[in-house]
C-alpha cells in the first residue's frame, strides 16, 4: 500500500499535453504532480514505436511554440519527423525544463473520486494515492488501443503485436511470414517498412483507405533557418487556420465540381507531387459537397490504378467511400509496396477475420500460416483513456454513466457533475481535427489562466453547467452535420468500436473555437459554475 500525497493539481499523462501542463502550472506556483503509466515521457510517441511510425504533420509545425529558445535550438532532420526523433524532442523538453522530477512513472490511474465535502480529487494508482484540488486529464485522444476480440487469439503460437503498444526493443521480422490486420494510418506507414524485412507480408483489409504521398525528405537547412527566422508569423498564421497547419499552397475558396478538367488535373497533380495534407485543401468544398468530394476521390483512385501493377489488387485498394471523412492517411510508397511479389492483399470486407489459429489465421475462406501477427486496429479514440480512469464525480456519478449516450463536455474542457476536472483536448474540442500540439498549447494555457483567476478570487471549485454542456454538444453535432464527416464509419464517430455510442466527437473549426474559449474566460467563465 503506497502513501497519500497532497498537492494542488494532478496531471495524468506525460505526453505533449501533460508536459506542458506541468511546466505552466509549476511556473505559476502550483504544487503539481504528473502521473504516467509508461517508463518515460512522450505519450503517443512513447507507445507507437512500430516500424515506419512518423508524424504526418511537418516537423517544423508539429512542435511547441511556447518557448522561443526551444523552437530556435531544436534541429529537425526530416520534413516529417519519425517517431524516434519526436520522442527525443519530448525527452529534450522534459530535461530542458526539469519536468521529469515532477512525474511518477509506471503509475497507472486506477480510480479518481471527487469528494464534495473537501472539493478535492483522490487519485488512486497502482502505487501511491494522490489528493489534489484539481485533476487535469492529459491522457491523449488516441492512447487506448483497440484489439478486437478475435476468436482463438490466445492460441496463436507466434508473436503478436499491436502498432499502438509496440515493444520497447528492436523487432526484426527478417525471414518471417508476417500478417498485418488493418489499413489505417498506422498500417499505411508500417506496411512498406515491414515489407522490407518480411519474407512474406500479407495485409488483411476490411476497408480500403485513401492515402496521399507524404514525400518525406531530409529537411533543407535553408528552409529550417528561414522558418526559424519568421517562426512567430508562422505560428500566428497557423492559429487562424482550421487545420492549424500552414501549407505552401494557400487554402482555396473555389469548388472542385465547377473546375474545368485541365485546371482540376493540374491543381491535383501539383499537390499530389508536393505531398502532404495540402492535397485535401485544393478545393474548399471537399468536405461538404458530395460531387466535389467524389471528383477528388476519383482522382486518388486514378493514382492508385497507375501505381499498382495488378488490376485486381488496384481495384481492392481503391476506396469507394467519401474521401477525408475518415482521417486521411499520408504514406511513403504504400501503394507501390503491393507491386512486390512477396506482398499480398486479402480482402476481408465480407467475413472479417474468421478465427486466429495456432499457426496463423482463417479469413476469406482460407487458412494462412504466419510467424507474426501485427494488429494495426486502431484505438478507442477520444473517450477510451478517460473512461479507463474510472472517474467518479458528484453524488457517485461515474463518467461512464454520464457519457453513456456519448461524451458530454463543455468546450471539451469541463464536464458537468465533475467539478475541478479538466480534459486536455477532450471530446468536443477540435483536437484531432487540427494540429495537436497547437490545440494542446491553447487548452493548457486556458486551464492555467483559469486556475490563476480562481486563486486570485479565492475560489475553490469550477464545474461546467449541464445547460452549457448540452448546448455545446448540440453545437458540435450541428457543425458536423453540415459536412460529410458523419457519412463514414470513422473513429471520430466511435464507429470502430463495437457497441460504442455513435456520435461525432471532435469539433470542426479551430479558430472560432479558440475565440469562444477566450470569450468564456473574459466573461468570468460563462457556462461554468464557480464556487
Ligand atoms: O487506426 P484506424 P490507426 N477486423 O482506426 C481495421 C492517428 N495516427 O492506428 O476501416 C479487421 O485508423 C480497420 O478497418 P475498418 C491518426 O489520427 C497518426 O491506423 O474499420 N480489421 C482499419 O483499417 C489515425 O487516424 C499517425 O474497416 C479491423 C484499421 O484496422 C489514428 O491514429 C500515424 C478490425 C484501424 O485503422 C488511428 O490510426 C498513425 C477487425 N475487427 C496513426 N478492427 C501520424 O502520422 C479494426 N480493423 C500522425
Boltz pocket constraint, residues with backbone or C-beta under 6 A from the ligand:
constraints:
  - pocket:
      binder: B
      contacts: [[A, 54], [A, 55], [A, 56], [A, 57], [A, 142], [A, 148], [A, 163], [A, 181], [A, 182], [A, 183], [A, 184], [A, 185], [A, 186], [A, 187], [A, 189], [A, 204], [A, 205], [A, 206], [A, 207], [A, 327], [A, 328], [A, 352], [A, 353], [A, 376], [A, 377], [A, 378], [A, 379], [A, 432], [A, 489], [A, 491], [A, 496]]
      max_distance: 6.0
